[in-house]
Amino acid sequence: MRLLVLFACCALSAGCAFGNVREKEIGALGPYRDMPVRALSVGGPDVPQEVSNELQAGLNRGLESWNKEHAPPGPLTPETVLEVQPELLDVHVAKAGASTTSPVAAAASQIGLAGAVESNRISLLLLLHAPGVSDPIGELHWEGAGGSLSEVASQAGVGSAEALVKEMKERRDQWVTRRAGDERYLLTPSARLLDPGEFVLSDDELLLFHLGAGITRWLQVDLGLGGLPLPAAGAIPIVGHGVGAAGGAGILVLGAVDVGFRIRVLEEGQYWPGIAVGYDMMDAFAAGLGGAGIFFAGNGIGAIAGGAVLGVNVQLNIFTAMANKRVGAFDFGAGAAIFDNHHFLPQSAGFAAGIPLVAVDTSVKDLDRMPTVVVPFVSVEATPWEWLHFIQEVLPQQPVANSFGSTTIRIVWGPSALSPLRLKLDLAIIEAFGNEGLVPLPWASAGVYWL
């Protein structure tokens, strides 16, 4: 419980702040990083000319900082400029004598309650357009209240434009627009991290719950809790959440607590991949270790001739390094995970005294700890539409019969482009090898994102 509270506090401090910006979605601006930006004429419901002029002037003032810092001088043409299309969504004129005082109305708008007070109010949508692209590459919704209508219009123009420029500057060096689910394939992690203030809550096989949060542009933290579902067919380390597999075919359950983080080392660029590294501390335990025992990279650990190992626990240090590159509608990834058993948490007496290891040749050896294992992985993802993804992963092993992989259909849905809510569903088949050859194992995972 303390871990959950600490995790939530860290995530909240990362960027879940109140303000006039209700929703925003800005894509990567690397291809347009040196283009100037200008505001088009305000659209939407008719308003007094004075209000329209204040709004237009405020937008121009708010966009000035981008043009001063990043735009070279020269004539502006539709082919060389980013354009902001402002659309008035709502203009509310306070009733005579019933208007709330400006400080109260302004405070209400800061916490998303502008509509709950009787005051002058403006709701404004900014659409950012790039040359040669039909759909907007950025959207921002601003709402504010308090003061005269002209004052609110000026605040709306300046405030929304400055908020847009702030987001644009953060995306200026990015060449890839992050999507919900980009931080992970099915079994393996990605070099793309959650953005600051983003959250994901996911569930694998209705057993293992995972909470992830973006803390900064270069740091993501993760917490996993519950039953780790292990596809039980050969040696299958589940790189994304932990480790392990058991002999036979089917699904076993291994209790697990997983705390980890990922650090971005290199931002993905126009010609080079993004690179990240990570560390997870997993404590695995519970009755799922009975029967055929745990198999780890081809070696059975903790069980001899089918002996049960109920009640044991083992700490695993999981180090990962991964690289990703997006080319058009395709994403390519590669990396490796190192599973290490140099533990600092207490392990059960059976492991501490010496781990019985059943090697491939069935001879029995005693080890002070589980052997360190390196698991490479490669992945490719195709995205024909923003909501539909096809993912193939391969984790090669020696001998080749111990290799495994996954084929996944991923569906991502959100109420609207501006909504921070995204729902993700993964339906997959894990391709493993058992005693009788290829064993296809069904897998399902669902996630909720707050972007």
Buried (B, 14 or more C-beta within 10 A) or exposed (E): EEEEEEBBEEBEEBBEEEBBBBBBBBBBBBBBBEBBBBBBEBEBEEBEEEBBBBBBBBBBBBBBBBBEEBBEEEEBEEEBBBBBBBBBEBBBEBEEEEBBEBEBBBBBBBEEEBBEBBBBBBBBBBBBBBBEEEEBBBBBBBBBBBBBBBBBBBBBBBBBBBBBBBBBBBBBEBBBBBBBBBBBBBBBBBBBBBBBBBBBBBBBBEBBBBBBBBBBBBBBBBBBBBBBBBBBBBBBBBBBBBBBBBBBBEBBBBBBBBBBBBBBBEBBBEEEBBBBBBBBBBBBBBBBBBBBBBBBBBBBBBBEEEEBBEEBBBBBBBBBBBBBBBEEEEBBBBBBBBBBBEBEEEBBEBBEEEBBBBEEEEEEEEBEBBBEBEBBBBBBBEBEEEEEBBBBBBBEBEEEBBBBBBBBEBBBEBEEEBEBEBBBBBBBBBBBBBEEEEBEBEBEBBBBBBB
